[in-house]
């Protein structure tokens, strides 16, 4: 994995980020898009971490922050 400094913050982040928009277990947002269950979220977050990804997009605009909770629990 390649890493870069995020602006002038001093934070070192992976050049690939992981988008967690679909992590809502289907209970918010557009059902055909937002449907990742907790077990699946655990698996893909684990794979991302194993690959060296440390930059996770969990914007609170994504289905009432459910994705943030699921990512944190993974």
Buried (B, 14 or more C-beta within 10 A) or exposed (E): EEBEEEEEEEEEBBEBEBEBBBBBBBEBBEEEEBBBEEEBBBEBBEEBEEEEBBBBEBEEEBBEBBBBBBBEEB
